[in-house]
Amino acid sequence: MSDLHPPSQPPAPEPKAPTSRPPPLAGADNVARLQTIAAAALGLALIAIPLYLWRRPRSESPPVTSALTTQSPTSDAGPPDASASVESPPGPVVSLSDPKVMECHDTGSRRTRPEDCDHLPAVEKGLATAITASASCLPSSAGGGTLVYMVDASFARKRHPIELTVPKDGRALKNAHGASATAAIGGCLASVKDGLKSVALDGVAHAHARYKVAITATYPAPTSSP
């Protein structure tokens, strides 16, 4: 009888290696990383845009707004009339010659040639302004003409340091003669004198004690109605 041996026991199964799994928070880390990148990009954009707007080239002078530029470009009124932007003075327009120093004097017997006299810019400007402001003084019946206004400015004269005259040889009216011319010239003379009241000799630079300055005013003839 043969020896009986118990069947050999099968070997115990080897333990399986644990299956690797991603950490449960890996997906959350990716989302957080993307959010961080997006926030950084947004922050850079918020900084870069204001810097660009601040440093971009801009015009040296501010835009000028006027009545001509406020018109809508789609308006059917057509291009603005250039003459409409210039206001014409009311009444007739008188033309003036350049101021001319006729005489200048010093105390004593010394005399100076007119071409060697200096000018009194403040007095000359005041006379021209007074004549222009009184352009309508000559009545239309006079028919236009020329008048020479002469200022006698004396720095030594206390009363009436500035006097105004229209010399007889400086009157040339087209249609006014005799009494009518005298009346017409007197009206213009009074009107220009009134405009000279604001002119003073105080503080005016001068090289001589007395001056005579003349401006010739040319008044246009009235236009006849059609």
Secondary structure, 3 states (H helix, E strand, C coil): CCCCCCCCCCCCCCCCCCCCCCCCCHHHHHHHHHHHHHHHHHHHHHHHHHHHHHHCCCCCCCCCCCCCCCCCCCCCCCCCCHHHHCCCCCCCCCEECCCEEEEEECCCCCECCHHHCCCCHHHHHHHHHHHHHCHHHCCHHHCCEEEEEEEEEECCCCCCCEEEECCHHHEEECCCCCHHHHHHHHHHHHHHHHHHHHCCCCCCCCCCCEEEEEEEEEECCCCCCC
